[in-house]
Amino acid sequence: MTATADIATVVNDYIAVWNEGDQGRRRELIARTFTEQATYVDPLMSGQGVDGLDAMVAAAQQQFPGHRFELSFGPDAHNDVVRFGWTLVGIESGAAAAVGVDFATVAADGRLATVTGFLEPGAQG
């Protein structure tokens, strides 16, 4: 497991992936933040590898234009596992469209290998 400061950087980069609108920069962030075969799954979507993760994030951005993800708590890490909370907020309104908690496993190189997302009940917009 990487040091807490390192995992904080990885989680901040993870949030940045979800907010990056430029596909080239987003793919660079994905490659830096996730392993080559990394997987993401939540109740509504899933993706694997740079191509799958990039397509998934682009679809989420299309579904929620004018919104951005913000870290709401964490990261809280031990061994090779990390958890953190996030909120999807309207840029202009500041209103939450969704709230969730993600659990991830961290590979030996410090990048994310798996991410499992949970949406908080009643928080989906």
C-alpha positions, 0 to 999 in steps of 0.5 A: 500500500502506498503512503497516505499522501500518495493515496490522497493524490491518486484519489484526487486524480480519480475525481479529476478524471470524472471532471475532465472534459478534454478526452486527451487529458482525461485519458492521460489521467486515467492511465496515470490513476488506473492500472491497464486492466482496471475495472469500475462498477456501480449500480448504473455503469461499468468500464474496464481499461483506458477505453472502457473507463474513458467511454464511461466517464464521457457518458456520465458527463453527457448525462449530467452537463454542468455538474462536477464531482467533489470529494466529500470525505476521505480517502480512508485507506488500509492495506490495499483498500481505500474508500472515499465519498463524493458528491456530484454537484451542479456547478451553478446551483451547488445542489447535489445530483448524486452522492456516493461512496467508492471502495477501491483496491490499490495495485502494487504500483499505487494505481487503482486496480478496481473501483466499486461505487455505491450510490446513496439512497435517494440522492440520485438526481 
